[in-house]
Amino acid sequence: MTIATSMNEAQRLERDAKLDDAALVYTDILNRFPKNARARKALEALQQRMQHEQELPTDAKEKLSASFAAGHYPQTASVCATLLNTYRKSHFLWDTLGQCHLHSGNLDEAATCLNKACELNPRAPGTYSAMGDVCARMGRTSDAIALYKKALSLDSDHIVALNNLANLLAGQGQQGEAAQLLERASSLAPNNPSLIYNHANTLRRLGDLAKAKTLFEKAATLNPDLTEARFNLGQMELAAGNQHEAIRNFEAVLQTNPGNDRARVQKLHMMAQLNDWNWVTEYNEHRRHLGLQGTSCAPFIMMTLEDNPDLLRLRTQAYANERFGNRPAAKPARVAKRPQKLRIGYFSSDFHSHATMHLMGGLFSRHDSTQFHISVYSYGAAPADSEQERVARNVAQFRNVAGLPDSQLLDIVQSDGLDIAVDLKGFTGDTRTELFGNRLAPLHVSYLGYPGTMGTTAFDYLIGDAMTCPPGSERFFEEHLIRMPNSYQVNDQDREISGKQYTRRECGLPDTGTVFCCFNNSYKITPREFESWMRLLNQSEGSVLWLLDSGETSKQNLRREAQARGVDPDRLIFAPRMPHAEHLARHRAADLFLDTFAVNAHTTASDALWAGLPVLTMPGRQFAARVGASLVNAVGLPELIAKDEADYEEKALTLANDTEALVALRGKLMSKRLKSPLFDTDSFARDLEQGFNMIFDRHLQGLPPAHVDIPSHRQHKTLSSEARASAAA
């Protein structure tokens, strides 16, 4: 075909509006005759025409952009789709349509449109950033990170890409890199409250609390409707011990959003810590929907507000559903029979001087290393101490995984080939329990740190006993129960008690009269038990109530409540905080420990019993309200389990007015405790290992989890002379 014929064909195609075909003909001419000026000029003119015709007029773009910015996504998408019939190669239209689909949750359609937009303009950073959002929403984290980085390679100041990449990296535990990205984004938009809030969150995770607090305050000032900033300020004030400031921030959230259950629950908990019992009235006004409509709430706090295990399970399920993805199915057994050593992994942030280690520190040296390979995964930020060193010495593998992103930690755990993974934290502070939303091992077990159901089938089993989880209570738990034969609570029979002999006078106590004691945290003390305690003081002359010092406001409130009930406020004595071994020793200055009701003393009760102080308890309905009964029963003092409040008061008053009976009770405790199941760490280890074997045997047989009662292997024997000497110290 001659040049003239080809030129005529191209011009005809232009007249017929077949511009792509015309461009191909002009390109073919130039491929054969590169110096043909006429064809080159015609192609350039055609390309300019195509460019002009494939893009919308400016005013149309502005109208669509305004509609999109106003959140009218379906309407905007409809207009874009119509205009694309005319402007098929408009990057703007494909990009806008894709982002409309993204905001409407139509992720597949969004990906199709944005990919087309990228083809039309591979140099548009906003399109790559939006594609990153699509991948992030689809759970394709690696692809999302790559796309955000591509956007930033085209425009290093692209604020949306900086922000979204930072948030994604922060979620992966890469806080340092996230903070750098958000620092840059905030410098580009110094008055953008969302950026400032995200930056503050990352700094908080990195431990730069002062700067994080300043940024949260700035974000809340710039946008009072950004209640999350004010909520986080409240949490930071709480962590710093500034309860009044914490309450002020939570109240500010509630003024803007009265339906924010999380803020209300935190506020109620702070009021309870201060023993401001107005929390009871406010709780009762909101209890029917609290944690069940809209925002879920922290189960540990919900547990402290009411002894209602049915309601607690519903609230916990709502919380767990937000934090655990698809429930991980149990993996098939990796062996055909029990391996020579079962691989058990314990997970916690508390492998240091902490209440959890005060209880279970001695367990690790008692596990049978010929039958069990014990791994510990420590993700806490606390520095190493003697307790941590003790654990590390007594396990096969101690992994310090603090600061590792979830993805890296999961790779490590799954490569270790655990048979059973045990979570020691549950829904308590500094937890990474959401790791168990993945399959860390064929069997997942919840134990010790959180006394209640986790509300999710991510956990196969929960360890309790027949007292904390009696027959008929199974409906309160999402997990299947492993019932220990004595108490569920492990104790360390080597726990040190200071040799110092504290006198009453040294403790600020009167020389005569009954000393009732409760060293529970202040939030566990409610009007219900306090009424009982005040009646006891009124009926036992010269008696006092010895409580843990929880700050000036708490003391003032409790003294005022005592006076309102006809009790001299000076009969409430407050014990300052002190090192654990010293604290155990001063228990001997008291006569009787009075337990709280909705949430019993847990470690606090076993501390008292180990120190030789009897504990009077009254079991309730939920796990946390039955721990005291489990402990005193396992130490051999079932007579200290009251049937109801009247029986609780009668038992306490009888002992207060009968010195000989009280002395005999203390003597009985001192003689029994070294022989009791509660403080026999060796036998507890054997029973726990039997439980591990029983649930793993079911797994090997292809059977699903089921409730398991562990038979006791304990021989009635005295503890070693070394343990007796340690306990007597």
C-alpha positions in Angstrom: 0.0 0.0 0.0 1.3 3.4 -1.0 1.8 6.3 1.4 -1.0 8.2 -0.2 -3.4 5.3 0.1 -2.5 4.8 3.7 -2.9 8.6 4.5 -6.3 8.6 2.9 -7.3 5.5 5.0 -6.1 7.2 8.2 -8.0 10.4 7.4 -11.2 8.4 6.7 -10.9 6.7 10.0 -10.5 10.0 11.7 -13.7 11.3 10.1 -15.5 8.1 11.3 -14.2 8.9 14.9 -12.2 5.7 14.9 -9.2 7.5 16.4 -7.3 4.4 17.8 -7.4 2.8 14.3 -6.3 6.0 12.6 -3.4 6.3 15.0 -2.3 2.7 14.2 -2.3 3.6 10.4 -0.2 6.7 11.0 2.2 4.8 13.2 2.5 2.1 10.5 3.5 4.8 7.9 6.1 6.2 10.2 7.5 2.7 10.9 8.0 2.3 7.1 9.0 5.9 6.4 10.3 7.4 9.6 11.1 10.8 7.9 7.6 11.4 6.5 6.8 14.8 8.0 3.2 14.8 6.8 2.4 11.5 8.7 4.2 12.7 11.8 2.4 16.0 11.9 -0.9 14.2 11.4 -0.2 11.7 14.2 0.8 14.5 16.6 -2.4 16.4 15.8 -4.4 13.2 16.3 -2.8 12.5 19.6 -3.6 16.0 20.9 -7.2 15.5 19.7 -7.4 12.1 21.5 -5.9 13.6 24.7 -8.5 16.4 24.6 -11.4 14.2 23.8 -10.6 11.5 26.4 -10.6 13.9 29.4 -13.6 15.6 30.9 -14.0 19.4 30.8 -12.7 21.1 33.9 -16.1 22.1 35.2 -17.3 18.5 35.0 -14.3 17.2 36.9 -14.9 19.8 39.6 -18.6 18.8 40.0 -17.7 15.1 40.3 -14.9 15.8 42.8 -17.3 17.8 45.0 -19.9 15.1 44.9 -17.2 12.5 45.8 -15.9 14.7 48.7 -19.4 15.0 50.0 -19.6 11.2 50.3 -22.2 10.7 47.6 -20.5 7.6 46.3 -23.3 5.8 44.5 -24.5 9.0 42.7 -20.9 9.9 41.7 -20.3 6.3 40.5 -23.4 6.4 38.4 -22.3 9.7 36.7 -18.8 8.3 36.1 -20.2 5.2 34.5 -22.4 7.2 32.1 -19.6 9.6 31.1 -17.3 6.7 30.4 -19.4 5.8 27.4 -18.0 9.0 25.8 -14.7 9.3 27.6 -13.5 5.7 27.6 -9.9 6.7 28.2 -10.4 9.2 31.0 -8.0 8.4 33.8 -10.0 10.7 36.0 -13.2 8.9 35.5 -11.8 5.4 36.0 -9.9 6.5 39.1 -13.0 8.3 40.6 -15.2 5.3 39.8 -12.7 2.9 41.4 -12.6 5.0 44.6 -16.4 5.2 44.7 -16.5 1.4 44.7 -13.8 1.3 47.3 -15.7 3.5 49.7 -18.9 1.5 49.0 -17.1 -1.7 49.9 -17.2 -3.1 46.3 -13.6 -4.2 46.3 -13.5 -6.4 43.2 -15.1 -3.6 41.1 -12.7 -1.0 42.7 -9.7 -3.1 41.8 -10.9 -3.4 38.1 -11.4 0.3 37.7 -8.2 1.3 39.4 -6.2 -1.1 37.4 -7.7 0.5 34.2 -6.8 3.9 35.6 -3.2 2.8 36.1 -3.0 1.6 32.5 -4.1 5.0 31.3 -1.8 6.9 33.6 1.0 4.9 35.2 2.4 8.0 36.8 -0.6 8.9 39.0 0.4 8.3 42.7 -3.2 8.7 44.0 -4.3 5.7 41.9 -1.6 3.4 43.3 -2.5 4.6 46.8 -6.1 3.8 46.3 -5.1 0.4 45.0 -3.1 -0.1 48.2 -6.3 0.7 50.1 -8.2 -2.0 48.2 -5.5 -4.6 48.9 -5.3 -3.6 52.5 -9.1 -4.1 52.8 -8.8 -7.5 51.1 -6.1 -8.6 53.6 -3.4 -8.6 51.0 -0.9 -6.8 53.2 2.3 -7.3 51.2 0.6 -6.1 48.0 -0.8 -3.0 49.8 2.6 -2.1 51.2 4.2 -2.4 47.7 1.5 -0.2 46.2 1.8 2.5 48.8 5.6 2.5 48.3 5.0 2.8 44.5 2.8 5.8 45.1 5.5 7.4 47.3 8.2 6.7 44.7 6.1 8.9 42.3 5.4 11.5 44.9 7.3 11.4 48.2 4.9 13.9 49.7 1.7 12.1 49.0 0.0 12.5 52.3 -2.7 9.7 52.0 0.0 7.1 51.0 2.2 8.3 53.9 -0.6 7.9 56.3 -2.0 4.6 55.1 1.3 3.0 54.7 2.2 4.1 58.3 -1.0 2.7 59.7 -0.5 -0.6 57.9 3.1 -0.9 59.2 2.1 0.0 62.7 -0.5 -2.8 62.6 2.4 -5.1 61.6 4.4 -4.0 64.7 6.8 -1.8 62.7 6.3 1.3 64.8 9.6 3.0 64.1 9.1 3.1 60.4 5.5 4.1 60.8 6.5 7.0 63.1 8.9 8.4 60.5 6.2 8.3 57.8 3.7 10.0 60.0 6.2 12.6 61.1 6.7 13.6 57.5 2.9 13.5 56.8 2.3 15.7 59.8 4.9 18.2 58.8 3.1 18.5 55.4 -0.3 18.9 57.0 0.4 20.3 60.5 -3.3 20.9 61.3 -4.8 17.7 60.1 -6.2 16.1 63.2 -6.4 12.5 61.8 -2.7 12.5 60.9 -1.8 14.0 64.3 -3.9 11.3 66.0 -2.3 8.5 64.1 1.2 9.9 64.8 0.3 10.1 68.5 -0.8 6.5 68.5 2.4 5.3 67.0 4.5 7.4 69.4 2.5 6.0 72.3 3.3 2.4 71.2 7.0 3.4 71.0 6.9 4.7 74.6 7.3 8.4 73.8 4.4 9.2 76.1 5.0 12.9 76.6 5.0 13.7 72.9 2.1 11.3 72.3 0.0 13.1 74.9 0.8 16.5 73.4 -0.3 15.3 70.0 -3.5 13.6 71.3 -4.4 16.9 73.0 -3.7 18.8 69.7 -5.8 16.4 67.7 -8.7 16.7 70.2 -8.5 20.5 70.1 -8.5 20.7 66.3 -11.4 18.3 66.0 -13.6 17.8 69.2 -15.5 15.1 67.3 -12.4 13.0 67.2 -13.4 11.2 70.4 -10.7 8.5 70.0 -8.0 11.1 70.7 -9.8 12.1 74.0 -10.3 8.4 74.8 -6.6 7.6 74.4 -5.8 10.6 76.6 -8.0 9.1 79.2 -6.2 5.7 78.9 -2.8 7.4 79.2 -3.9 9.3 82.3 -5.1 6.1 83.7 -1.8 4.3 83.1 0.0 7.3 84.8 -2.3 6.9 87.8 -4.1 10.1 87.2 -7.7 8.8 87.7 -9.3 12.2 88.0 -7.8 13.3 84.7 -8.8 10.0 83.1 -12.4 10.4 84.2 -12.4 14.0 82.9 -11.3 12.8 79.4 -13.8 9.9 79.4 -16.6 12.3 80.3 -15.6 14.6 77.5 -16.0 11.7 75.1 -19.4 11.0 76.5 -20.5 14.6 76.1 -19.7 14.4 72.4 -20.9 10.8 72.0 -23.2 9.5 74.9 -23.3 6.1 73.2 -19.6 5.4 73.5 -19.7 2.4 75.7 -16.0 2.0 75.9 -15.6 5.4 77.4 -18.4 4.8 79.8 -17.0 1.5 81.0 -13.5 3.0 81.5 -15.1 5.9 83.4 -17.0 3.5 85.6 -13.9 1.5 86.3 -12.0 4.6 87.3 -14.8 5.6 89.6 -14.7 2.1 91.2 -10.9 2.4 91.7 -11.6 5.6 93.6 -14.4 4.0 95.5 -16.8 6.6 94.1 -19.9 4.4 94.3 -21.9 6.7 92.1 -20.7 4.3 89.4 -23.2 1.7 90.6 -26.2 4.0 89.7 -24.7 5.0 86.4 -24.0 1.3 85.5 -27.5 0.2 86.3 -28.8 2.9 84.0 -26.9 1.5 81.1 -26.3 -2.1 81.9 -28.9 -3.6 79.5 -27.0 -2.4 76.4 -23.5 -1.8 77.7 -21.0 -3.6 75.5 -23.7 -5.1 73.3 -24.8 -2.3 71.0 -22.2 -0.5 68.9 -18.8 -0.5 70.5 -17.8 -3.6 72.5 -16.1 -3.2 75.8 -13.1 -4.7 77.7 -14.3 -8.0 79.2 -12.0 -7.7 82.3 -13.7 -4.5 83.3 -17.2 -5.8 82.5 -16.4 -8.7 84.8 -15.8 -6.4 87.8 -19.1 -4.5 87.4 -21.5 -7.4 87.9 -21.5 -11.1 88.8 -23.5 -12.3 85.9 -21.7 -15.0 83.8 -24.5 -15.2 81.2 -24.3 -11.5 80.5 -20.5 -11.6 80.7 -20.4 -14.3 78.0 -22.5 -12.2 75.6 -20.4 -9.1 76.2 -17.1 -11.1 75.8 -18.3 -12.7 72.6 -19.1 -9.2 71.2 -15.6 -8.1 72.1 -13.9 -11.2 70.8 -15.8 -11.0 67.5 -14.2 -7.7 66.8 -10.7 -8.9 67.5 -10.5 -12.4 66.1 -10.9 -13.0 62.4 -12.0 -16.3 61.0 -11.8 -19.0 63.7 -8.8 -21.1 63.1 -9.6 -24.7 62.7 -7.6 -27.3 64.6 -4.8 -28.7 62.6 -4.5 -32.5 62.1 -2.0 -34.1 64.4 1.5 -33.9 63.0 2.3 -37.4 64.3 0.5 -40.7 64.5 1.2 -41.2 68.2 2.3 -39.1 71.1 5.8 -37.9 70.5 8.5 -38.6 73.0 8.1 -35.0 74.2 4.9 -32.9 73.9 5.9 -29.4 72.8 4.1 -26.9 75.1 4.4 -23.2 74.5 3.4 -20.6 77.2 2.7 -17.0 76.0 2.7 -13.9 78.2 4.1 -10.5 78.8 4.5 -11.3 82.5 7.7 -13.4 82.7 9.2 -11.1 85.3 8.4 -10.0 88.9 4.6 -10.1 88.5 1.6 -11.7 90.2 1.5 -14.4 87.5 5.1 -15.4 88.2 4.6 -15.3 91.9 2.1 -18.1 91.3 3.7 -20.1 88.5 7.4 -19.4 88.7 8.0 -22.7 90.4 6.0 -24.7 87.8 8.7 -24.5 85.1 11.3 -26.3 87.1 8.8 -29.1 87.9 7.7 -29.9 84.4 8.9 -33.4 83.4 11.6 -32.6 80.9 11.7 -36.2 79.7 8.1 -36.0 78.6 7.6 -32.3 77.8 9.5 -29.7 75.8 8.6 -26.4 77.3 8.9 -23.2 75.3 8.2 -19.7 76.7 7.3 -16.7 74.4 7.9 -13.5 76.3 6.5 -10.4 74.6 6.6 -8.0 77.6 8.6 -4.8 77.6 9.7 -5.1 81.3 13.4 -5.5 81.7 14.8 -8.9 82.6 15.0 -9.6 86.3 15.7 -12.5 88.6 12.2 -14.0 88.1 12.7 -14.0 84.3 16.1 -15.5 84.7 14.7 -18.2 86.8 12.1 -19.1 84.2 14.7 -19.1 81.4 16.9 -21.5 83.4 14.1 -24.0 83.8 12.6 -24.3 80.3 13.9 -25.9 77.1 13.5 -22.7 75.1 13.0 -19.1 76.3 12.1 -16.8 73.4 12.2 -13.0 74.0 9.9 -11.8 71.2 9.1 -8.4 72.6 8.7 -5.8 69.8 8.5 -8.4 67.0 5.6 -7.8 64.5 2.8 -10.3 64.6 3.8 -11.8 61.2 7.4 -12.5 62.3 6.3 -13.8 65.7 3.8 -16.2 64.0 6.6 -17.5 61.7 8.8 -18.2 64.7 6.0 -20.0 66.6 4.7 -22.0 63.7 8.3 -23.1 62.9 8.7 -24.4 66.4 6.0 -27.0 65.8 4.1 -26.7 69.1 1.6 -29.3 70.1 -0.2 -27.1 72.6 -0.1 -23.3 72.9 -1.1 -21.8 76.3 -2.2 -18.2 76.7 -1.5 -16.8 80.1 -2.9 -13.3 79.5 -6.4 -13.4 78.1 -8.1 -10.0 78.1 -5.8 -8.3 80.5 -3.2 -5.5 80.1 -0.3 -5.8 77.7 -1.8 -8.8 76.0 -1.2 -10.2 72.5 -3.9 -12.8 72.8 -5.1 -12.0 69.3 -2.1 -14.0 68.1 -4.4 -17.0 68.9 -6.6 -15.9 66.1 -4.1 -17.8 64.0 -3.4 -21.5 64.6 -0.2 -21.5 66.8 -0.6 -25.2 67.6 -3.2 -28.0 67.1 -4.6 -27.1 70.5 -5.1 -23.7 72.2 -5.5 -23.4 75.9 -6.5 -20.4 78.0 -5.1 -20.3 81.6 -4.6 -18.3 84.7 -4.3 -14.7 83.6 -8.0 -14.1 82.8 -10.7 -15.8 84.9 -13.4 -16.3 82.4 -14.3 -17.3 78.9 -12.5 -15.8 76.0 -15.7 -15.7 74.0 -14.2 -17.3 70.9 -13.7 -20.8 69.5 -10.1 -19.7 68.8 -9.5 -21.4 72.1 -10.2 -25.1 72.5 -9.8 -25.3 76.2 -9.9 -23.3 79.5 -8.3 -24.6 82.7 -10.5 -24.4 85.8 -11.6 -26.7 88.5 -14.9 -28.1 90.0 -15.3 -25.1 92.3 -14.7 -22.3 89.8 -16.4 -24.2 87.0 -18.9 -26.5 88.7 -21.2 -28.9 86.7 -23.9 -26.8 85.1 -21.6 -23.9 84.4 -20.5 -25.1 81.0 -22.8 -22.7 79.3 -20.8 -19.8 80.6 -17.8 -20.8 78.5 -17.1 -20.8 74.7 -14.2 -23.2 75.4 -14.2 -26.8 76.7 -13.2 -27.1 80.3 -10.1 -28.9 81.7 -11.0 -29.3 85.4 -8.0 -29.7 87.7 -8.6 -32.1 90.5 -8.0 -29.6 93.3 -7.6 -25.9 92.6 -7.0 -24.5 89.1 -4.5 -22.0 90.6 -0.9 -23.1 90.5 1.2 -21.9 93.4 4.9 -21.7 94.0 5.9 -23.7 97.1 9.3 -21.9 97.1 7.7 -18.4 97.3 9.8 -16.3 99.7 8.3 -14.7 102.8 10.5 -12.1 104.6 11.8 -13.2 108.0 10.8 -9.9 109.5 8.2 -10.2 112.3 5.9 -7.2 111.9 4.2 -6.0 115.0 0.8 -4.4 114.9 2.2 -1.1 116.0 4.7 -1.2 113.0 1.7 -1.6 110.7 -0.3 1.2 112.2 -2.7 -1.2 113.9 -4.1 -1.2 117.4 -2.5 -3.5 120.0 -5.9 -5.2 120.8 -9.1 -6.0 119.0 -9.7 -8.1 115.8 -7.9 -7.0 112.7 -10.1 -7.7 109.6 -8.1 -7.4 106.5 -8.7 -7.1 102.7 -5.7 -6.4 100.5 -7.7 -6.6 97.3 -7.5 -3.8 94.7 -9.9 -1.0 95.5 -12.2 -1.5 92.5 -13.3 -4.9 93.9 -14.7 -3.2 97.0 -18.4 -2.3 96.4 -21.2 -1.1 98.6 -22.4 -4.7 99.0 -19.4 -6.2 100.9 -18.6 -2.8 102.5 -22.1 -2.9 104.2 -21.2 -6.3 105.6 -17.8 -5.1 106.8 -19.3 -2.1 108.6 -21.9 -4.3 110.3 -19.0 -6.5 111.5 -17.1 -3.5 112.9 -20.2 -2.2 114.7 -20.7 -5.6 116.3 -17.1 -6.4 117.3 -15.7 -3.9 119.8 -12.2 -2.6 119.1 -12.0 -4.2 115.7 -10.5 -2.5 112.6 -10.5 -3.0 108.9 -7.0 -3.1 107.3 -7.1 -2.2 103.6 -4.5 -1.6 100.8 -3.7 2.1 100.3 -5.1 3.0 96.8 -4.6 6.7 97.0 -5.9 9.7 98.9 -9.2 9.9 97.1 -10.0 6.3 97.6 -9.2 6.6 101.3 -11.3 9.7 101.8 -14.3 8.1 100.0 -14.1 4.9 102.1 -13.8 6.8 105.3 -16.8 8.9 104.4 -18.8 5.8 103.6 -17.8 4.3 106.9 -18.9 7.3 108.8 -22.2 7.3 107.0 -22.7 3.8 108.4 -22.0 4.8 111.9 -18.4 3.6 112.0 -15.5 5.8 113.1 -13.4 6.5 110.0 -10.2 6.0 112.0 -11.1 2.3 112.2 -10.1 2.0 108.6 -6.4 1.5 108.4 -4.5 1.7 105.1 -1.4 -0.4 104.3 1.2 1.3 102.1 2.7 -0.7 99.1 5.9 -2.6 99.8 8.1 -5.4 98.3 6.3 -8.7 97.9 8.2 -10.7 100.5 7.7 -8.0 103.1 4.0 -7.7 102.2 3.6 -11.4 102.8 5.3 -11.2 106.2 3.0 -8.4 107.4 -0.1 -10.5 106.8 0.7 -12.1 110.2 -0.4 -8.9 111.9 -4.0 -9.5 110.8 -6.6 -12.0 112.1 -8.9 -12.7 109.2 -9.0 -11.9 105.5 -12.4 -10.8 104.3 -12.9 -11.6 100.6 -14.8 -9.5 98.1 -17.8 -10.8 96.2 -18.2 -10.1 92.4 -14.4 -10.6 91.9 -12.7 -12.5 94.7 -9.1 -12.2 95.8 -7.0 -14.4 93.5 -3.3 -14.2 93.9 -4.1 -11.9 96.9 -6.0 -14.8 98.6 -3.2 -17.4 98.0 -0.7 -14.8 99.3 -2.7 -14.6 102.6 -3.1 -18.3 102.9 0.6 -18.9 102.2 1.4 -16.3 104.9 -0.9 -18.2 107.4 -3.8 -15.8 107.3 -7.3 -17.4 107.0 -9.5 -16.2 104.2 -13.3 -16.0 104.6 -15.0 -16.1 101.2 -18.5 -16.4 99.7 -18.7 -17.9 96.2 -20.8 -16.2 93.5 -21.7 -17.3 90.0 -18.9 -16.3 87.6 -15.4 -17.9 87.6 -13.9 -14.7 89.2 -16.4 -14.9 92.0 -15.6 -18.5 92.9 -11.8 -18.4 93.1 -11.7 -17.8 96.8 -13.7 -20.9 97.5 -11.4 -22.9 95.2 -8.4 -21.8 97.2 -9.6 -22.2 100.7 -11.1 -25.6 99.8 -7.7 -26.7 98.3 -5.9 -25.6 101.4 -8.2 -27.7 103.6 -10.4 -25.1 105.2 -13.9 -25.6 103.6 -15.5 -24.2 106.7 -14.4 -20.7 105.5 -16.7 -20.9 102.5 -19.9 -19.0 103.4 -23.3 -20.0 101.9 -24.6 -16.4 101.7 -24.0 -13.0 103.1 -25.7 -13.7 106.4 -23.5 -16.8 106.8 -20.4 -14.7 105.8 -21.1 -12.2 108.5 -22.0 -14.8 111.1 -18.7 -16.7 110.5 -16.7 -13.5 110.7 -18.4 -12.3 113.8 -18.0 -15.7 115.5 -14.3 -15.7 114.9 -13.9 -12.1 115.9 -15.6 -12.8 119.3 -13.9 -16.1 120.0 -10.2 -15.7 120.3 -9.6 -19.3 120.9 -11.5 -20.4 117.8 -9.5 -17.9 115.7 -6.2 -19.1 117.1 -7.2 -22.7 116.4 -8.2 -21.8 112.9 -4.8 -20.2 112.2 -3.1 -23.2 113.7 -5.0 -25.5 111.5 -4.0 -23.4 108.4 -0.4 -23.5 109.4 -0.4 -27.2 109.9 -2.3 -27.9 106.6 -0.8 -25.5 104.2 2.5 -27.3 103.6 0.6 -30.6 103.0 -2.3 -29.1 101.0 -2.8 -29.5 97.3 -2.9 -25.7 96.9 0.8 -25.4 97.7 2.1 -28.7 96.3 3.7 -27.5 93.1 5.1 -30.9 92.2 1.7 -32.6 92.2 0.1 -29.7 90.4 2.7 -30.1 87.6 1.9 -33.8 87.3 -1.9 -33.1 87.2 -1.5 -30.4 84.6 0.7 -32.6 82.5 -1.9 -35.4 82.7 -4.4 -32.8 81.4 -2.2 -32.0 78.5 -1.8 -35.7 77.7 -5.6 -36.3 77.9 -6.5 -33.5 75.5 -3.7 -34.4 73.1 -4.7 -38.0 73.1 -8.2 -37.0 72.1 -6.7 -34.9 69.3 -4.6 -37.9 68.1 -7.7 -40.0 67.9 -9.3 -37.4 65.7 -11.9 -36.5 68.4 -13.0 -32.9 68.9 -12.4 -31.1 72.2 -14.6 -32.1 75.1 -14.8 -31.3 78.8 -12.1 -33.1 80.7 -11.9 -33.9 84.4 -8.3 -34.7 85.5 -7.9 -37.4 88.1 -5.6 -36.5 91.0 -2.2 -38.2 91.1 -1.3 -36.5 94.3 0.0 -38.6 97.1 -0.8 -37.2 100.6 2.7 -36.3 101.6 4.4 -33.5 103.3 6.4 -31.1 101.2 10.2 -31.3 101.2 12.1 -30.0 104.2 13.5 -27.3 101.9 10.0 -26.1 101.1 9.0 -26.2 104.8 12.1 -24.1 105.7 11.3 -21.6 102.9 7.7 -21.2 104.0 8.6 -20.8 107.7 11.2 -18.1 106.9 
